[in-house]
Amino acid sequence: MRCSQSINSSGGYLDFGLAGGDLSSSYNQQQAGAQSAIGYARVIVPLGSPPARLDCKQLYDLEIQRLKAEIEMLKVGLQ
């Protein structure tokens, strides 16, 4: 799991869009070159308790500490 994934709300949301394509396929030779489009919408309602989220600041601080320790080890190795 990445921190960017923990930003999403744990509440419900609405998702909608549009899809389209060419209807000329092997099963529909009569309407060669015909176009189709469809719209969709869905409502997402989460069930149960909200999932645990990552603390991105804590992960960032740990990574900075690790990099600083790595730099110090490289400095000691050069002496």
Gaussian input, Z-matrix of N, CA and C with variables (Angstrom, degrees):
# hf/3-21g

backbone

0 1
 N
 C     1     B1
 C     2     B2     1     A1
 N     3     B3     2     A2     1     D1
 C     4     B4     3     A3     2     D2
 C     5     B5     4     A4     3     D3
 N     6     B6     5     A5     4     D4
 C     7     B7     6     A6     5     D5
 C     8     B8     7     A7     6     D6
 N     9     B9     8     A8     7     D7
 C    10    B10     9     A9     8     D8
 C    11    B11    10    A10     9     D9
 N    12    B12    11    A11    10    D10
 C    13    B13    12    A12    11    D11
 C    14    B14    13    A13    12    D12
 N    15    B15    14    A14    13    D13
 C    16    B16    15    A15    14    D14
 C    17    B17    16    A16    15    D15
 N    18    B18    17    A17    16    D16
 C    19    B19    18    A18    17    D17
 C    20    B20    19    A19    18    D18
 N    21    B21    20    A20    19    D19
 C    22    B22    21    A21    20    D20
 C    23    B23    22    A22    21    D21
 N    24    B24    23    A23    22    D22
 C    25    B25    24    A24    23    D23
 C    26    B26    25    A25    24    D24
 N    27    B27    26    A26    25    D25
 C    28    B28    27    A27    26    D26
 C    29    B29    28    A28    27    D27
 N    30    B30    29    A29    28    D28
 C    31    B31    30    A30    29    D29
 C    32    B32    31    A31    30    D30
 N    33    B33    32    A32    31    D31
 C    34    B34    33    A33    32    D32
 C    35    B35    34    A34    33    D33
 N    36    B36    35    A35    34    D34
 C    37    B37    36    A36    35    D35
 C    38    B38    37    A37    36    D36
 N    39    B39    38    A38    37    D37
 C    40    B40    39    A39    38    D38
 C    41    B41    40    A40    39    D39
 N    42    B42    41    A41    40    D40
 C    43    B43    42    A42    41    D41
 C    44    B44    43    A43    42    D42
 N    45    B45    44    A44    43    D43
 C    46    B46    45    A45    44    D44
 C    47    B47    46    A46    45    D45
 N    48    B48    47    A47    46    D46
 C    49    B49    48    A48    47    D47
 C    50    B50    49    A49    48    D48
 N    51    B51    50    A50    49    D49
 C    52    B52    51    A51    50    D50
 C    53    B53    52    A52    51    D51
 N    54    B54    53    A53    52    D52
 C    55    B55    54    A54    53    D53
 C    56    B56    55    A55    54    D54
 N    57    B57    56    A56    55    D55
 C    58    B58    57    A57    56    D56
 C    59    B59    58    A58    57    D57
 N    60    B60    59    A59    58    D58
 C    61    B61    60    A60    59    D59
 C    62    B62    61    A61    60    D60
 N    63    B63    62    A62    61    D61
 C    64    B64    63    A63    62    D62
 C    65    B65    64    A64    63    D63
 N    66    B66    65    A65    64    D64
 C    67    B67    66    A66    65    D65
 C    68    B68    67    A67    66    D66
 N    69    B69    68    A68    67    D67
 C    70    B70    69    A69    68    D68
 C    71    B71    70    A70    69    D69
 N    72    B72    71    A71    70    D70
 C    73    B73    72    A72    71    D71
 C    74    B74    73    A73    72    D72
 N    75    B75    74    A74    73    D73
 C    76    B76    75    A75    74    D74
 C    77    B77    76    A76    75    D75
 N    78    B78    77    A77    76    D76
 C    79    B79    78    A78    77    D77
 C    80    B80    79    A79    78    D78
 N    81    B81    80    A80    79    D79
 C    82    B82    81    A81    80    D80
 C    83    B83    82    A82    81    D81
 N    84    B84    83    A83    82    D82
 C    85    B85    84    A84    83    D83
 C    86    B86    85    A85    84    D84
 N    87    B87    86    A86    85    D85
 C    88    B88    87    A87    86    D86
 C    89    B89    88    A88    87    D87
 N    90    B90    89    A89    88    D88
 C    91    B91    90    A90    89    D89
 C    92    B92    91    A91    90    D90
 N    93    B93    92    A92    91    D91
 C    94    B94    93    A93    92    D92
 C    95    B95    94    A94    93    D93
 N    96    B96    95    A95    94    D94
 C    97    B97    96    A96    95    D95
 C    98    B98    97    A97    96    D96
 N    99    B99    98    A98    97    D97
 C   100   B100    99    A99    98    D98
 C   101   B101   100   A100    99    D99
 N   102   B102   101   A101   100   D100
 C   103   B103   102   A102   101   D101
 C   104   B104   103   A103   102   D102
 N   105   B105   104   A104   103   D103
 C   106   B106   105   A105   104   D104
 C   107   B107   106   A106   105   D105
 N   108   B108   107   A107   106   D106
 C   109   B109   108   A108   107   D107
 C   110   B110   109   A109   108   D108
 N   111   B111   110   A110   109   D109
 C   112   B112   111   A111   110   D110
 C   113   B113   112   A112   111   D111
 N   114   B114   113   A113   112   D112
 C   115   B115   114   A114   113   D113
 C   116   B116   115   A115   114   D114
 N   117   B117   116   A116   115   D115
 C   118   B118   117   A117   116   D116
 C   119   B119   118   A118   117   D117
 N   120   B120   119   A119   118   D118
 C   121   B121   120   A120   119   D119
 C   122   B122   121   A121   120   D120
 N   123   B123   122   A122   121   D121
 C   124   B124   123   A123   122   D122
 C   125   B125   124   A124   123   D123
 N   126   B126   125   A125   124   D124
 C   127   B127   126   A126   125   D125
 C   128   B128   127   A127   126   D126
 N   129   B129   128   A128   127   D127
 C   130   B130   129   A129   128   D128
 C   131   B131   130   A130   129   D129
 N   132   B132   131   A131   130   D130
 C   133   B133   132   A132   131   D131
 C   134   B134   133   A133   132   D132
 N   135   B135   134   A134   133   D133
 C   136   B136   135   A135   134   D134
 C   137   B137   136   A136   135   D135
 N   138   B138   137   A137   136   D136
 C   139   B139   138   A138   137   D137
 C   140   B140   139   A139   138   D138
 N   141   B141   140   A140   139   D139
 C   142   B142   141   A141   140   D140
 C   143   B143   142   A142   141   D141
 N   144   B144   143   A143   142   D142
 C   145   B145   144   A144   143   D143
 C   146   B146   145   A145   144   D144
 N   147   B147   146   A146   145   D145
 C   148   B148   147   A147   146   D146
 C   149   B149   148   A148   147   D147
 N   150   B150   149   A149   148   D148
 C   151   B151   150   A150   149   D149
 C   152   B152   151   A151   150   D150
 N   153   B153   152   A152   151   D151
 C   154   B154   153   A153   152   D152
 C   155   B155   154   A154   153   D153
 N   156   B156   155   A155   154   D154
 C   157   B157   156   A156   155   D155
 C   158   B158   157   A157   156   D156
 N   159   B159   158   A158   157   D157
 C   160   B160   159   A159   158   D158
 C   161   B161   160   A160   159   D159
 N   162   B162   161   A161   160   D160
 C   163   B163   162   A162   161   D161
 C   164   B164   163   A163   162   D162
 N   165   B165   164   A164   163   D163
 C   166   B166   165   A165   164   D164
 C   167   B167   166   A166   165   D165
 N   168   B168   167   A167   166   D166
 C   169   B169   168   A168   167   D167
 C   170   B170   169   A169   168   D168
 N   171   B171   170   A170   169   D169
 C   172   B172   171   A171   170   D170
 C   173   B173   172   A172   171   D171
 N   174   B174   173   A173   172   D172
 C   175   B175   174   A174   173   D173
 C   176   B176   175   A175   174   D174
 N   177   B177   176   A176   175   D175
 C   178   B178   177   A177   176   D176
 C   179   B179   178   A178   177   D177
 N   180   B180   179   A179   178   D178
 C   181   B181   180   A180   179   D179
 C   182   B182   181   A181   180   D180
 N   183   B183   182   A182   181   D181
 C   184   B184   183   A183   182   D182
 C   185   B185   184   A184   183   D183
 N   186   B186   185   A185   184   D184
 C   187   B187   186   A186   185   D185
 C   188   B188   187   A187   186   D186
 N   189   B189   188   A188   187   D187
 C   190   B190   189   A189   188   D188
 C   191   B191   190   A190   189   D189
 N   192   B192   191   A191   190   D190
 C   193   B193   192   A192   191   D191
 C   194   B194   193   A193   192   D192
 N   195   B195   194   A194   193   D193
 C   196   B196   195   A195   194   D194
 C   197   B197   196   A196   195   D195
 N   198   B198   197   A197   196   D196
 C   199   B199   198   A198   197   D197
 C   200   B200   199   A199   198   D198
 N   201   B201   200   A200   199   D199
 C   202   B202   201   A201   200   D200
 C   203   B203   202   A202   201   D201
 N   204   B204   203   A203   202   D202
 C   205   B205   204   A204   203   D203
 C   206   B206   205   A205   204   D204
 N   207   B207   206   A206   205   D205
 C   208   B208   207   A207   206   D206
 C   209   B209   208   A208   207   D207
 N   210   B210   209   A209   208   D208
 C   211   B211   210   A210   209   D209
 C   212   B212   211   A211   210   D210
 N   213   B213   212   A212   211   D211
 C   214   B214   213   A213   212   D212
 C   215   B215   214   A214   213   D213
 N   216   B216   215   A215   214   D214
 C   217   B217   216   A216   215   D215
 C   218   B218   217   A217   216   D216
 N   219   B219   218   A218   217   D217
 C   220   B220   219   A219   218   D218
 C   221   B221   220   A220   219   D219
 N   222   B222   221   A221   220   D220
 C   223   B223   222   A222   221   D221
 C   224   B224   223   A223   222   D222
 N   225   B225   224   A224   223   D223
 C   226   B226   225   A225   224   D224
 C   227   B227   226   A226   225   D225
 N   228   B228   227   A227   226   D226
 C   229   B229   228   A228   227   D227
 C   230   B230   229   A229   228   D228
 N   231   B231   230   A230   229   D229
 C   232   B232   231   A231   230   D230
 C   233   B233   232   A232   231   D231
 N   234   B234   233   A233   232   D232
 C   235   B235   234   A234   233   D233
 C   236   B236   235   A235   234   D234

   B1=1.4439
   B2=1.5233
   B3=1.3039
   B4=1.4614
   B5=1.5203
   B6=1.3275
   B7=1.4685
   B8=1.5170
   B9=1.3079
   B10=1.4621
   B11=1.5250
   B12=1.3190
   B13=1.4541
   B14=1.5181
   B15=1.3187
   B16=1.4602
   B17=1.5182
   B18=1.3180
   B19=1.4610
   B20=1.5255
   B21=1.3118
   B22=1.4623
   B23=1.5182
   B24=1.2914
   B25=1.4559
   B26=1.5211
   B27=1.3137
   B28=1.4611
   B29=1.5233
   B30=1.3420
   B31=1.4552
   B32=1.5103
   B33=1.3096
   B34=1.4540
   B35=1.5119
   B36=1.3160
   B37=1.4616
   B38=1.5191
   B39=1.3156
   B40=1.4567
   B41=1.5217
   B42=1.3146
   B43=1.4609
   B44=1.5227
   B45=1.3389
   B46=1.4545
   B47=1.5168
   B48=1.3304
   B49=1.4588
   B50=1.5087
   B51=1.3207
   B52=1.4507
   B53=1.5242
   B54=1.3178
   B55=1.4655
   B56=1.5192
   B57=1.3132
   B58=1.4579
   B59=1.5146
   B60=1.3257
   B61=1.4497
   B62=1.5133
   B63=1.3097
   B64=1.4595
   B65=1.5267
   B66=1.3268
   B67=1.4581
   B68=1.5265
   B69=1.3098
   B70=1.4623
   B71=1.5239
   B72=1.3040
   B73=1.4605
   B74=1.5181
   B75=1.2949
   B76=1.4681
   B77=1.5351
   B78=1.3105
   B79=1.4542
   B80=1.5297
   B81=1.3259
   B82=1.4519
   B83=1.5376
   B84=1.3187
   B85=1.4552
   B86=1.5302
   B87=1.3216
   B88=1.4610
   B89=1.5294
   B90=1.3061
   B91=1.4604
   B92=1.5234
   B93=1.3192
   B94=1.4578
   B95=1.5266
   B96=1.3066
   B97=1.4572
   B98=1.5188
   B99=1.3327
   B100=1.4623
   B101=1.5289
   B102=1.3038
   B103=1.4672
   B104=1.5223
   B105=1.2971
   B106=1.4624
   B107=1.5180
   B108=1.3049
   B109=1.4577
   B110=1.5176
   B111=1.3073
   B112=1.4574
   B113=1.5173
   B114=1.2891
   B115=1.4601
   B116=1.5167
   B117=1.3131
   B118=1.4587
   B119=1.5305
   B120=1.2938
   B121=1.4647
   B122=1.5126
   B123=1.3252
   B124=1.4626
   B125=1.5150
   B126=1.3004
   B127=1.4583
   B128=1.5174
   B129=1.3254
   B130=1.4547
   B131=1.5242
   B132=1.3198
   B133=1.4579
   B134=1.5300
   B135=1.3449
   B136=1.4637
   B137=1.5287
   B138=1.3130
   B139=1.4625
   B140=1.5234
   B141=1.2959
   B142=1.4555
   B143=1.5142
   B144=1.3243
   B145=1.4636
   B146=1.5226
   B147=1.3239
   B148=1.4639
   B149=1.5299
   B150=1.3250
   B151=1.4681
   B152=1.5272
   B153=1.3229
   B154=1.4672
   B155=1.5274
   B156=1.3138
   B157=1.4602
   B158=1.5229
   B159=1.3131
   B160=1.4592
   B161=1.5202
   B162=1.3391
   B163=1.4514
   B164=1.5249
   B165=1.3281
   B166=1.4612
   B167=1.5169
   B168=1.3215
   B169=1.4635
   B170=1.5207
   B171=1.3107
   B172=1.4662
   B173=1.5364
   B174=1.3228
   B175=1.4654
   B176=1.5206
   B177=1.3112
   B178=1.4613
   B179=1.5278
   B180=1.3503
   B181=1.4653
   B182=1.5224
   B183=1.3350
   B184=1.4680
   B185=1.5218
   B186=1.3066
   B187=1.4601
   B188=1.5230
   B189=1.3300
   B190=1.4642
   B191=1.5293
   B192=1.3312
   B193=1.4637
   B194=1.5245
   B195=1.3219
   B196=1.4647
   B197=1.5234
   B198=1.3270
   B199=1.4547
   B200=1.5344
   B201=1.3332
   B202=1.4653
   B203=1.5242
   B204=1.3298
   B205=1.4676
   B206=1.5228
   B207=1.3194
   B208=1.4595
   B209=1.5332
   B210=1.3136
   B211=1.4682
   B212=1.5267
   B213=1.3426
   B214=1.4643
   B215=1.5253
   B216=1.3240
   B217=1.4645
   B218=1.5272
   B219=1.3294
   B220=1.4721
   B221=1.5361
   B222=1.3334
   B223=1.4566
   B224=1.5267
   B225=1.3227
   B226=1.4682
   B227=1.5303
   B228=1.2900
   B229=1.4621
   B230=1.5228
   B231=1.3232
   B232=1.4679
   B233=1.5316
   B234=1.3225
   B235=1.4682
   B236=1.5083
   A1=108.48
   A2=116.40
   A3=121.95
   A4=109.90
   A5=115.66
   A6=119.92
   A7=111.83
   A8=117.91
   A9=119.10
   A10=111.61
   A11=116.83
   A12=120.13
   A13=112.02
   A14=117.36
   A15=119.65
   A16=112.19
   A17=118.08
   A18=121.77
   A19=111.28
   A20=117.75
   A21=121.86
   A22=111.48
   A23=114.75
   A24=121.25
   A25=109.56
   A26=116.24
   A27=119.16
   A28=110.91
   A29=117.38
   A30=121.53
   A31=111.95
   A32=116.47
   A33=121.46
   A34=112.24
   A35=116.15
   A36=120.75
   A37=110.51
   A38=115.00
   A39=122.98
   A40=108.18
   A41=116.44
   A42=122.79
   A43=107.32
   A44=117.66
   A45=120.09
   A46=109.37
   A47=115.49
   A48=119.41
   A49=112.13
   A50=114.92
   A51=123.30
   A52=108.17
   A53=116.63
   A54=121.86
   A55=107.95
   A56=116.13
   A57=119.29
   A58=110.92
   A59=115.65
   A60=119.59
   A61=112.28
   A62=114.50
   A63=123.53
   A64=109.06
   A65=117.54
   A66=121.30
   A67=113.14
   A68=119.34
   A69=120.29
   A70=109.69
   A71=115.79
   A72=122.31
   A73=108.64
   A74=116.34
   A75=120.30
   A76=112.32
   A77=119.32
   A78=120.73
   A79=112.50
   A80=118.69
   A81=120.60
   A82=110.02
   A83=117.62
   A84=122.38
   A85=113.14
   A86=118.25
   A87=121.72
   A88=112.29
   A89=117.96
   A90=120.99
   A91=110.19
   A92=117.12
   A93=121.07
   A94=110.29
   A95=116.29
   A96=122.10
   A97=114.22
   A98=118.28
   A99=120.72
   A100=110.27
   A101=116.06
   A102=121.77
   A103=109.61
   A104=115.56
   A105=120.43
   A106=108.84
   A107=115.81
   A108=121.87
   A109=108.55
   A110=115.44
   A111=120.84
   A112=108.59
   A113=115.64
   A114=121.32
   A115=108.73
   A116=116.13
   A117=119.54
   A118=109.17
   A119=114.35
   A120=121.78
   A121=107.52
   A122=115.90
   A123=119.98
   A124=108.70
   A125=115.68
   A126=122.80
   A127=107.07
   A128=116.51
   A129=121.56
   A130=108.23
   A131=115.61
   A132=121.87
   A133=107.43
   A134=117.83
   A135=119.52
   A136=111.29
   A137=115.36
   A138=121.85
   A139=108.79
   A140=117.26
   A141=121.13
   A142=112.36
   A143=114.84
   A144=119.88
   A145=110.62
   A146=117.34
   A147=120.04
   A148=110.73
   A149=117.69
   A150=120.23
   A151=111.24
   A152=115.43
   A153=120.26
   A154=108.38
   A155=116.16
   A156=121.63
   A157=110.13
   A158=115.39
   A159=120.58
   A160=109.97
   A161=116.31
   A162=121.18
   A163=106.90
   A164=117.04
   A165=121.63
   A166=112.45
   A167=118.27
   A168=120.35
   A169=110.29
   A170=116.71
   A171=120.16
   A172=110.54
   A173=117.08
   A174=120.25
   A175=111.38
   A176=117.21
   A177=121.87
   A178=110.21
   A179=116.61
   A180=120.70
   A181=111.43
   A182=117.57
   A183=120.90
   A184=111.17
   A185=117.35
   A186=121.08
   A187=110.74
   A188=118.12
   A189=121.91
   A190=110.07
   A191=117.58
   A192=121.26
   A193=111.07
   A194=116.53
   A195=121.02
   A196=110.68
   A197=117.07
   A198=120.75
   A199=111.25
   A200=116.85
   A201=119.92
   A202=110.74
   A203=116.89
   A204=120.48
   A205=110.64
   A206=117.39
   A207=121.59
   A208=110.78
   A209=117.13
   A210=121.41
   A211=110.33
   A212=117.18
   A213=120.58
   A214=111.13
   A215=118.14
   A216=121.37
   A217=110.43
   A218=117.31
   A219=120.43
   A220=110.42
   A221=117.69
   A222=121.10
   A223=110.78
   A224=116.98
   A225=121.16
   A226=109.58
   A227=116.88
   A228=120.81
   A229=112.85
   A230=118.11
   A231=121.70
   A232=111.74
   A233=117.92
   A234=120.43
   A235=112.80
   D1=139.29
   D2=177.92
   D3=-106.59
   D4=159.04
   D5=-179.88
   D6=-62.01
   D7=-33.77
   D8=-179.56
   D9=-61.96
   D10=-25.03
   D11=178.59
   D12=-77.10
   D13=-21.76
   D14=-178.07
   D15=-83.64
   D16=-5.49
   D17=-178.97
   D18=-75.17
   D19=-28.93
   D20=-176.32
   D21=-58.34
   D22=145.89
   D23=177.25
   D24=-69.75
   D25=150.70
   D26=176.58
   D27=-93.49
   D28=5.92
   D29=178.90
   D30=-89.29
   D31=179.42
   D32=179.47
   D33=-73.89
   D34=164.40
   D35=177.19
   D36=-157.13
   D37=165.90
   D38=179.56
   D39=-108.37
   D40=132.54
   D41=178.73
   D42=-122.21
   D43=131.83
   D44=178.75
   D45=-146.72
   D46=160.10
   D47=-179.53
   D48=-172.79
   D49=-173.84
   D50=-177.29
   D51=-137.79
   D52=137.58
   D53=177.49
   D54=-132.47
   D55=150.03
   D56=179.98
   D57=-154.15
   D58=171.29
   D59=179.71
   D60=-178.13
   D61=-178.46
   D62=-178.84
   D63=-92.00
   D64=129.24
   D65=-179.44
   D66=-84.14
   D67=-5.33
   D68=-177.28
   D69=-77.66
   D70=97.75
   D71=177.74
   D72=-133.00
   D73=177.82
   D74=-175.70
   D75=-63.31
   D76=-28.23
   D77=-179.14
   D78=-88.77
   D79=-8.53
   D80=-176.86
   D81=-133.85
   D82=65.33
   D83=-176.81
   D84=-75.11
   D85=-18.96
   D86=-176.00
   D87=-70.14
   D88=-28.43
   D89=-177.04
   D90=-113.66
   D91=52.41
   D92=-178.25
   D93=-60.77
   D94=131.37
   D95=178.93
   D96=83.39
   D97=-0.63
   D98=179.64
   D99=-71.62
   D100=142.22
   D101=179.86
   D102=-105.40
   D103=151.79
   D104=176.54
   D105=-134.07
   D106=156.22
   D107=176.31
   D108=-146.24
   D109=150.05
   D110=177.67
   D111=-143.46
   D112=139.81
   D113=175.27
   D114=-105.87
   D115=151.51
   D116=178.99
   D117=-142.62
   D118=156.67
   D119=174.82
   D120=-148.09
   D121=144.70
   D122=175.64
   D123=-143.63
   D124=147.60
   D125=177.85
   D126=-109.66
   D127=125.25
   D128=179.68
   D129=-100.83
   D130=121.85
   D131=178.46
   D132=-122.58
   D133=107.63
   D134=-178.90
   D135=-70.30
   D136=142.39
   D137=178.08
   D138=-111.09
   D139=147.96
   D140=178.40
   D141=84.40
   D142=-171.85
   D143=-178.40
   D144=-77.49
   D145=152.55
   D146=179.70
   D147=-65.29
   D148=145.87
   D149=-179.34
   D150=-71.47
   D151=156.76
   D152=176.38
   D153=-68.70
   D154=140.16
   D155=-178.70
   D156=-108.04
   D157=149.87
   D158=176.02
   D159=-74.67
   D160=145.62
   D161=173.24
   D162=-92.67
   D163=96.69
   D164=-174.21
   D165=-63.46
   D166=-34.71
   D167=179.26
   D168=-64.67
   D169=-41.13
   D170=179.31
   D171=-64.87
   D172=-41.62
   D173=177.62
   D174=-64.57
   D175=-39.36
   D176=177.84
   D177=-62.83
   D178=-46.69
   D179=179.49
   D180=-61.25
   D181=-40.75
   D182=178.11
   D183=-63.55
   D184=-40.11
   D185=179.38
   D186=-66.30
   D187=-40.03
   D188=176.91
   D189=-62.94
   D190=-43.70
   D191=177.58
   D192=-60.37
   D193=-42.93
   D194=-179.74
   D195=-62.97
   D196=-43.67
   D197=-179.60
   D198=-66.38
   D199=-39.63
   D200=177.49
   D201=-63.54
   D202=-42.25
   D203=178.18
   D204=-63.74
   D205=-38.70
   D206=178.16
   D207=-64.32
   D208=-41.11
   D209=177.80
   D210=-63.73
   D211=-43.50
   D212=178.26
   D213=-61.64
   D214=-40.58
   D215=178.65
   D216=-64.39
   D217=-38.69
   D218=177.70
   D219=-66.02
   D220=-39.64
   D221=178.32
   D222=-63.43
   D223=-43.12
   D224=179.21
   D225=-64.70
   D226=-38.31
   D227=179.90
   D228=-67.44
   D229=-25.66
   D230=-179.62
   D231=-82.72
   D232=-17.57
   D233=-177.57
   D234=-82.81

